[in-house]
Amino acid sequence: MAKKGKAAAAAAPAQPEPPAPEAEAPPAAEPVPPVSMVYCKVCSYPPEYCEFGAHLTKCKEWLKETHPDLFDKYWSDEALQTKVGTLSLAAQAKLEKDMAKAEVKAEAKADAAMKKKMASQVIIKRIERNKRKQITSVFGLEAFDVDLKKAAKQFASKFATGASVTKNPQGLDEIVVSGDVSDEILEMIENEVGVLKGIPVDNVELVEEKRKKGGE
Ligand SMILES: [Zn+2]
């Protein structure tokens, strides 16, 4: 083997031995450093996809603060130049304007939804129909993205009683459950049982509707 190699080397003209094989070997042996994926804390996309989310301005602020290198990579003047280099100036301006508009709209929408949610009240009402019959109505769950039919089903099976979605006198949906289960429902909301998730207990009010004196 050694002899053969030597002979081959000797046969080659005065050229020095190529260092290539030796030089290439060490890097290949080195372990590849783990690639740590970065996800945007604002929109949860990888930063290169932030522009498809609805919070680009906030995304960019976050990225600049936490990953200045990535920020430069995606949002430096050069990066943007490359990206929109093929668009005309007018098209660029329009694109930016459209994006800003969409963003403002989305932010406003998210804001309004949050405000509505925070202001929304879930009202659990204990209603005394007569001495022997009480019902419990639950109003406002849909503001917290609770499926009313599913919630009614959950109450029915939990309390082994009747529960249904009906329209209240104001024409709005509410869940009516047979029997006085108001305390139990409040507890279920506190414990986020089943579909009753994400309802701040501060937004839940327990009220009582007594039979009017002299009525019935
Ligand atoms: Zn983002």
Boltz pocket constraint, residues with backbone or C-beta under 6 A from the ligand:
constraints:
  - pocket:
      binder: B
      contacts: [[A, 40], [A, 41], [A, 42], [A, 43], [A, 44], [A, 45], [A, 46], [A, 47], [A, 49], [A, 50], [A, 53], [A, 55], [A, 59], [A, 60]]
      max_distance: 6.0
